[in-house]
Amino acid sequence: MVYIHVPFCRSFCIYCDFYSEICSAKDADADIAAWEEEICAEISARTEEIRDGIACGSPDTLYLGGGTPSLLPLKTIERILRALPQGCGKDEFTVEVNPDDIVRGGSEYVLGLKELGVNRVSMGVQSFDDGMLRLMRRRHDSTAALKAYGILREAGMENLSIDLMFGIPGLRKEVWLESIRKAIALSPEHISAYQLMVEEGSELAQLIAEGKVNEAPEEDCLEQYLMLCTALSEAGYEHYEISNWARPAHRARHNFAYWQRLPYVGIGPGAHSLRRTQSAGGEIMEIRSRNEEKLRGYAREEEILDGRQRREEHIMLALRTSDGIEASFLADSPAAGEMLRDGSLVRCGERLRIPEEKFFVSDSIISELF
């Protein structure tokens, strides 16, 4: 599993706190070229780690996220692929895209992605309402989103995921329902939906602090989430993770491996990694690392996870999914027993899971198990 972080955007969305730099038309070529050199050098230095991750049982997936990967020229992606071990991404190769980039690049760009081995595209739509898109400072409008989706399909991209967002300040029930309906009508293989969170340092946080925008009430966010759950279930989507729905056999293999805590390699500024190694005494150690958030010359910090950290991560990530966690893992937990009695957890064979109607409050349920 390899994740490559593309830290470029043409503009920043109101809610975003991911590491990214504005990629202006004037400096874009130079910035991307410099980043490309850094990425290829890091891949070269970590090739054995990438191979070891596959040997540990991780799926052979490649994911270009950001930022805005669809700003990259095809030649840049091609060079990065040449630097990676041969066949990297053969199980699943995902690229995140913005609708306006796909409209601008057209079928030629999409066909170029396919030729490079991309077999899954995740498109950030967020909303099919132009007012909501303007509020979020998205670069596209609803017409561009629909056009981009059509271009992807016409170019033969058979595995598409689209992102939606709820909990937007001022989002009315009927507007949200219409976005859900339009998403379902497109029939993508996968849909991700996230509650808009007020992240420290984001433009949204500043606007709320200044009293210019009101944060969406929690009860509205819950209603919107449940509306989505109902509509997607009726449309035949499997709700396999708190924020993710898929057609049969179309779970995101890369992301699902994160929730299983399989080893992965994060390349690029701000990227995280998880690897396993064996100590001199034969003990299996887990090491999490994080790349510095700077465009050039970024360093990597590492942390050996102790038993408590590993246990808490396993509980947190497993219970995000519909598969849940091994019942034996929580056999000695009094909190788990109480949750089984009050319905916060349910038993499915030899596993425990959070029922869908309580996914929205999963953070509070999980925290009680730590």
N, C-alpha and C positions, 0 to 999 in steps of 0.2 A: 504494500500500500504506500503510495507516494502522493503527498499533497504539495502543490506548488502555489505559493502566494504571489499574486500579481498586484503590486501596490500602486496601481494607477487608476484615477477616475478623471473624467472631464469636469465634474462638479460633485459636491458633497450633498448627500441626502440629509434631511433635517435631523434624522434620528441616529445616524451611523456613528459608531465609535471604533470600527475596524481600522487598522493602520492602512493608510493610503496617502498618496501625494497627488496633487492636481497635475494633470498631464496636459499642458497647454500645447497648442498647435506649434508654437515657436520652438519649444524645447523637447517635444515628444520623442523625436528620433534619437536624440542624444541620451535622454533619460532611459528609454527602453534599451538602447544598445549597452549602456553601462550596467543596467540591471541584468541583462542577458549574460554578460561576462561574469557577474557575481554568481548567478544561478548555475551556470555551467561549471564554474570552479567549485562550488559547493557540492554539486552532484559528483564530480570527480573525486573529491575528498571523502565522500560518504557512500561510494558505490558498494563497498562490502556490507555496510549497514543496510542498504536497500535489499541486497541479495539475502542477507540474514533474516530480514523481516518476512520475506516470502517463504524461506525455509522453516520459519516458526509457525507456518500455517495461515498467515494472512492472505487474503485474496490478492491477485495481481491486478490491482486497480490503480488508476492515475486520475487525479482530480486537479484541474486548474481553477482556483477560486480567487476571490479578491475582496475589495478592488473590483476591477472590470477587465477580466481576461479577454473579452471580445475587442478590446482596444489593440491587442497584439497583432502585428502582421503575421501572415502565415509562415513567412521565412523564419521568424523568431521562434515560433512553436516548433518548426521543423528542426532547427538547430538544437533546441532543448531535448527533443526526442532522440536525436543522434547521440547526445551526451549520456542519456539514461541507458541502463542495461537493456539489451535487445529484448523486445517483446513486452516491455513494461506497459501495463495498461491493457493487456490482452483480454482480461476478464471484463473490464469496464473502464472506459475512458470518457470522463465527464468534463465539459467546459461550461462555465457560467457565462451567460451573455446578457447584454442589455438589448431591449427591442430596437432602439434607434440604431445601434451598431449593425444589427442584422439587416435592417431596412437599407442602411447605407451601403453595406457590403454586398447585399443581394445574394442570389443563389450561387454566384461564383465563390463567395467567401465560404458559404456553408458546404459546398462541394469540396472546397479545399480542405476544410476541417475533416470531412469524411475520408478524404484521400489520406490524411495523416493518421487515421485510425480512430477519430472521435466517433463514438457510438451512442453517446448520451449527451443531451444538452439540457441545462437548467437555466430557465429564463426568468429574470426578475420582473414580473408584471406588477405585483403588489396590489393593484386595483384596476378596475375597468371604468372608474369614474374620474373624469378629468379634473374635477375640483379637488378630490383627494390626492391625485397625483401632483397637482400644483402645490398643495399644502406640504407634501413630503419632499418637494424640490426634485422630483423625478424628471429625467430629461425627455421622456417619451410621453405621448398621450395614448388614449385608449385605441385610437385608430392605428397608431404605429404598432401597438402590442398585437392586435389582430393580424395586421399585415405581416409582421415578423413571424408569427406562428405559421401563417400560410406559406411563407418562404421556406421555413424549416421543413415543413411537411412535403412541399413540392420538390425539394431537393433530396428527399428520401430519408430524412432523419426519422427513425422509427421509435426512438425512446426519448420522449420529451417530458420534462418536469417544469411546472410553473410555480412561482412563489406568489402567495397572497399575504396580505397583512390586515389584521383587525386591531381594534382598540385605538384607532386613529381619532384624535380629538375632532368632535363634530360629526363622526360617521353615523349616519342614520340607518336604522334597521333595513329600510327598503333599498337603500343604496348598497349596503353590504350583501343583501340577498341577491340583488341583480348581478353583482360581481361573481358571486358563487355560481349563479345560473350560467353566466357567460363562460366561466372556467369549465364547468361540466360539459357545456355544449361543444367545446373544442375537443373534448375527450383525450386529454393528455394521459400518458401512462402513469404519471406521478404528480401529486400536488403536495406542496409544503405550505404551511400557513403559520405565521408567527404573530404574537401579540406585540404591538409597538411598545417598546420599553424605553423609559426615560433614562438614558445612559449619561453618567457624569461626564461633562465636557462637551456634550453634543449641543448643537444649535437649539434643539428642542428643549433641553434642560434649561438653557439660558432664557428662552422665550417664556417658559413656565415660571421661572424665578422672577421675571420682570412683569408677570401678570398679563402677558399678551396672548397666551394660549392656556386653556384649561385642560388638564390631564383627563383622559376618559375615565369615568367612574368604573370601579371594579365590577359592579353588577352588569353594566353594559358590555364589558369585555367577556364576562361569563356567558351572557345571552348570545353574543355573536359567535363564541366558540361552539356552543351547543347547537346553534343553527347550522354551522358548518359541519359538525359531526353527523347530524341527522341527514343533511342533504347529500353528503358524500357517501354515507352508508347506503342510502336509497339508490344512488347511482352506481353502486357496485364496487366502491373502493374499500380496500382493507385499511383500517386505522391501526397501523403496526407500530407507531411511535407517537408520542404526544403531539408532535407538530407535523407528522408525515402520513400520507395516505397513498396507496398504490393499487393499480390494477393487479390481478393475479400474476405472480412471477415477475413483478417489476419493482420490488423493493430496491432502494438504492444500496447496492452492495458495499460501496465504499463507506458511506455513512453508517450503515448497519454494523460494519466491523468496528467502528469507533465504540459503539454502545456495547459491543462484546469485549472491549478492551484488548483487541488484537494489536500487535506492534505495527507502527506506521512511522514513516519518515516525512517530516515537514521541511520543505525547502523554501528559502526566501525569507525576507525580513518579516518578523512577527510570527513566523510559523512555529508550531509546537510539534514535538515528536514523542513517541513512547517506544522504548526498546527493552529487550530482556537479555541478560547476560548471566554468566555463571562465575561465581567467586572462586578463589583458589581452593576454598573449602568445599566446593560443590553446591553452594547455596544459589538458588535462582534469584537474581536481583532485577528489579524494574527501575528504569531510569527515565525520567521525564525531562525533556530539554525544551528550551524556548529561545528562538533567535531574537536578537535585538531589533527594535523597530527603527531602522535607519536604512536609507537606500543603498549606501555603499559602506563596505568594510564592517558589516554587522558581526557581532560576536554571538556565541551561543552559551547559555547558562544551563547547567545540569543539576538535577536533584534526584537522589536515590529515595524512592518511596518506601516508607516504613509499613509495617503490617496494618496499622490503623488506616493510613491513607489508602492502601490497596483495598481494604475491606469497604471503606466508605465509597470509593469510586465504583466498586462493583455493584453495591446496593443502588447507588444513585443512577447509574447508567442502565443497569438491567431493568429497574422498575420504570424507566421511561418507555419501555417497549411493551407490546401486547404479549410477548413471550414471557415476560416477568423474570423471576429469579428462582433458583433451586430452593425448595422448601427447607431442605436440610441446612442451607446456609443460614437460615434464620430460626433454626429449631430451638436455640437457647435464648431467643429474644422475647422477653415478656411483652414488649410493645407490639411485636408482630402478632402474638396471641390475642391481645386486646383488639387489634385492628381487624383480625379475622372475625371477631365477634360483632364489631360495629359496622362491618362492611367496607372499611377502607382498603382492605385486601380481600381477595377471593382466591380460592384454591382451584387450580386447573391441573389435574393429575398430580404430578410430583413437583409442581411449580406454584408459586404465588405471584399474583399480579394485582395491579391497581385497576379497578373497573373503569371503563371509559367515562362514565358519568362523574368520576372523581379525578380524571386526568388533570383538570384545570387547577386543582389544589394539590397536585402531586408533590410540590416542593415541601409543603408543610407535613405531608404524610411521610415522605422520605427522611426528613430531618429528625423525626421522632425515633427513627431506627438507628441513628448514629450513636 
